[in-house]
Amino acid sequence: MNNAPDLTDAPDLADVDVLTVLQALSDPVRLEIVRQLAACCDVTGSGELTCGQIDLPVSKSTTTHHLKTLASAGITADREQGTRKYVHLRRAELDQRFPGLIDSVLRAAN
């Protein structure tokens, strides 16, 4: 069984410019989402969390808005499995398109 995220609805990163990515990452809540996804990838290797596992000090509807913004900027992708939605950081693809960007942004935010 393939557990890789389904990226069919995710934008092609060749069509995404760096300004779009940086604008999406400029919000502290979205940056925290990316930080949690990156930490998950470092710890588990899976690089994905369910929406409920993302710990944020905002409402569920606000979290949904931020997740949609990250997805439309090409930073994340999601997949559904049963009643759960998994969010995946497109780290390898982002590193290929914009080398070192995610690491630099996360380092600068600390």
Residue, then its C-alpha position, 0 to 999 in steps of 0.5 A: m500500500n502506498n502511503a505517499p500523499d496524493l498531490t493531485d490537487a497540489p500546484d506544480l511547484a514549477d508554477v509557484d514563485v518564491l514570493t508566493v511561498l514567502q507570503a504564505l510563510s509570513d504568517p506566524v500561524r502558518l509558520e508554526i504549522v510548517r515548523q511542526l510538519a518539519a519536526c514531524c519529518d525529522v522525528t518520524g520520517s513521515g513528514e505528515l500529521t493529521c489536522g487534529q495533531i497540529d497544535l495551534p492557539v486558533s479555532k478549527s476554522t482558522t486552522t483550516h484557512h491556514l492549511k488551505t493557504l499553505a496548500s495553495a502556495g504549494i508548501t503542503a499537500d494533504r491526503e484523506q484516509g477514511t475520516r482523517k486528513y493528513v497534511h504533508l510538508r512538500r519538503a523535498e520538492l520545495d528544497q529542489r525548487f528553492p534550495g535551502l529556503i525552508d531551512s533558512v525560514l525556520r532558522a530565522a524564525n527561531 
